[in-house]
Amino acid sequence: MRKLIAGNWKMNGTAADLGELRTLAQQHPDPSVDIVICGPATLLSRMAETGLMIGGEDCHPAASGAHTGDISAPMLADAGASHVITGHSERRSDHGEDDALIAAKTQAAWAADLHVILCIGESEAQYRAGKTLDVLRRQLDHSVPDGATAATTTIAYEPIWAIGTGLTPTPQEIADVHSALRAHLTARFGEDGAQMRLLYGGSVKASNAADIFALDHVDGALVGGASLKAADFSPIITALEQAR
């Protein structure tokens, strides 16, 4: 299984920031892992010109229509994207997206030949109540449509309380969660579930990347703020390339 590292620029980035991607492409001209940058729709076509793989940060479940301000999966593909994020906790919380909507968006992305990075994660209250695995299994069951394969879908586990906070679960907690996710996916999807890539996200940085990537069933990362600058993101990519 080829590992994957994805950057999520969120609501950041203008044309002035494209140089960071060109620098990153120069620093990793022949990577041994898949590198994907998910950026704002305003930049996607220009980001694609850097030679890196590009992804959208969200898509609408419809292919077209009267949905002012939304971006469809075919539009993302037309702009040069090969991937898209669905189910990010910030979409779930800021826009009230539920599992059914995320599943519909995921199916729309597949129809446009986009590879989906589907996010799941628990809140701090759920974590402290010991409900992490219950929450994640429910999100997997209802956000991931039937028919998901390793070729079309990657799962990103992002504990909500660790995103942008500088906090991370312990290595043992990450390992336990990823092992449980692998078992759940394998039980539902068979060999595809066994091969589906599992990413960790939530305050991943150069100082902790190697320890995280050394864990079983961690096949890469979804990186937020640290993906905005080549100087911060490149060492994380290198750590993944060097992981066993």
Buried (B, 14 or more C-beta within 10 A) or exposed (E): EEBBBBBBBBEBBEEEBBEBBBBBBEBBEEBEBBBBBBBBBEBBEBBBEBEBBBBBBBBBBBEEEEEEEBBBBBBBBEBBBBBBBBBBBBBBEEEEBEBEBBBBBBBBBBEBEBBBBBBBBBBEEBBEEEBBBEBBBEBBEEBBBEEBEBEBBBBBBBBBBBBEEEEBBEBEEBBBBBBBBBBBBBEBBEEBBBBBBBBBBBBBBBEBBBEBBBBEBBBBBBBBBBBBEBEBBBBBBBBBBEBE
